[in-house]
Amino acid sequence: MHQTLAEKILQTHCREQITGPGQIVKCNISLALANDITAPLAIKSLKAMEVDAVFDPSRVALVCDHFTPNKDIASAEQVKLVREFARAQGIVHYYEGGEVGVEHALLPELGIVGPGDIVVGADSHTCTYGGLGAFATGLGSTDVAAAMALGETWFKVPETIRVEISGHMDPYVTGKDLILNLIGRIGVSGALYKALEFGGPVIRDMDVEARMTMANMAIEAGGKVGLFPVDETTLVYARDHGRSGDVLLAPDPDASYARVMHMDVTGMEPQIACPHLPDNVKPVSQVKDVRVDQVVLGSCTNGRISDLRRAAKLIKGKKVAKGVRFVVLPATPGIYKQALKEGLIETFMDAGAIVGPPTCGPCLGGHMGILAGGEKCLATTNRNFRGRMGSLDAEVYLAGPDVAAATAVAGEIVHPETI
């Protein structure tokens, strides 16, 4: 049988022969993940299952990144519960305080996830690791608890949508724009429980950080996973981040797909997802006269060093518009330190930005950038549902780092070439 990328990865973790989409298979997992919101629920489930020990303390990751630094007593109590569980279980990959970063940026940076892995996380954006060629997907806390106990879980083998991307990307177009454009085409349920498999010449020339940005938002189209082949670019990234033994991985040439889509990105403008869904996508030139109160640069989607570099290059020597709050959150301590070394943090602060610690913070309406009623925000995050970042009466627009920097300077959503 000729296999898609999803089928190939599942096959390497599964004893039975995978015969095609719809098959229910049991797979060994490489890693189970939870955060400060979802881990307490998983711990409660483990207790209810009367499980005394996780299957392997070195293959469970607990990352306290959503409400940290703790914003209130409730969040402090949640982290305390996770911390005590991690100590009792001897969890190797437990992160909080000065070690913590946004989980989907942190784990690849530390080499904890990588090519060919199966990762299940109690967080919907676990699919980010598909940028490294990992079958990574979000599950509910109870299912993740079972995976923590057993070291395995079940999957329905997904159908695959193959996305072939060709053409030439304009200087201000990024991976974020490509995935927004795709979601705008197929809708928020267009890839429901399907694998999105990316390929084509544009993908071959794309760095791993951009691939992770695209894989991150596969869930915004309903996808089970977003997958990129493991090529030399991936292997170099993996080696640079401490991994060894990873190998090339690609779909079979004659694999069977539910659908094949072709995207020619030549001439594409930066894309904007307008309120209140990620598929309400328009080219930036069609988003007129939208003044903003806040701009957020960060998150597991666009808080990496490449994103900070792009934004800093645009904003250097300029000032954030009067009345606009430009919140910059490097996604991990490592990214923060690198941004300091390169002078990016100074550039942002000189422009009048607010630079905060690595945290999911405002993305989920947690803290460090909550919107009041009637306010508008442009964010490099991944969701713009009503009420996502604060008031139900606020509006969130999604875009890439270039548009974010330009918007912070202009005070309204603009094409980066206009500043």
Protein Blocks (a to p, Z undefined) as FASTA:
>chain_A
ZZdfklmmmmmmcfbdcfbehiacddddfbdcddfklmmmmmmmmmmnopabdfblklcc
cddfklgccfbfklmmmmmmmmmmmmmnopabbcehjlbccfklmmmmnopacehiacdd
ddfklmmmmmnopacddddfklmmmmmmnopacdddddddddddedjddfkbcfklmmmm
mmmmnopklmgoiacddedjklmmpcfklmmmmmmmmmmnopabdcddddfklmmmmmmn
opahiacddddfkbccfbdcdddfehiacdddddfbfklccdfklmghiacfbdceedjk
lmcfklmmmmmmmmgopacdehiacddddfbfklmmmmmmnommmmmmmnopacddddfk
lmnopggpiacehiacddfbfbfcehklocfkbccddddfklmmmmmmnopacdfklZZ
